[in-house]
Amino acid sequence: MRLRVEFTTEPFDLDEAPAHAVVAREIIQSADLDAVDVGPFGNTAEGGADEVLTAVDSLLRRALASGATRVSLQVNVVGEDSQ
């Protein structure tokens, strides 16, 4: 199964990316995921179910530990792995 995760972390700071946003992006960018797109108001990535769920677990734990007061995320099934 393939999954797509979309997420944002809060509070926002339009002048400088807060630590929790930087940590969340680093986790997603370093995970073994496809189609990673990071931006100022939302981030998306796709990959195998195990990889996405592992990244989401780390993202939640580390973003909250880094000062996030809210993490909004959505996970969608987008297809089957070719494996």
N, C-alpha and C positions, 0 to 999 in steps of 0.2 A: 504494500500500500504506500502511496505517496501522499504527503501532506503539504499544505501551504500554511505558514504562520504569518500573521500580520500583527504588529504590536506597536504600542507607544508607551513611553514612561513619562510620569509627571512628578514634580512640577516642571513646567516649561520655563525656559530662560532663552529669550530670543537673542540676547547679546553674546552668550557663551554657553556651549553645551555643558550641562551639569554632569557631574561624575557618574550618576546612575545611567544617563543616556550613553555616555562614552563606553562604560562597561558593557551595557546591553549590545551595543553595536559591535564591540570587539568579540564578544561571545559568538554572535551570529556570523560575523565575517570569518572567524577562525574555525567554525564548525564545518563538518563535511556535508555542506548543503549546496544546492544549486540555486540559480536565479536569485541571488541575494541583491536586494535593492534597499539601501539605507537613505533616509532623507530626514529633513528637520521635523516633519509632522507625522511620519509613519515609516515603518520598515517592514519588508516582506522577504521571505525566503521559502524555498521548497526543497524537499528531499525525502528520503525514506522515512518511514514512521519512526523507527528507533532513533535515527539521527535527529529528527525534528524534536521528538519528545525529550531526548537527552539535553539538547540545546535549550529548550524551553525551561526545563527544570533548573539548569544552571543560570539562565537569564533571570528567572524570578528570584532565586536565592541571592544572587550577587547584586542585582539592581536594587532590591529592597535593602540589602546591607549597605549599599552605597548612597542611600538617601531618597530613593523613590518613595513617594507616598501613594502612588497608584500605578499599576501596570495594567493596561487594557490590551487584551489579545484575543485573537480569533484564530481557530485552527480549522481548516477545511480539508476534506479528502479530495484529492485532485486526480487520482488514478492509481494504477498498479505499477509496482517496480517491474523492470524487465528481467530481474534476477530469478 
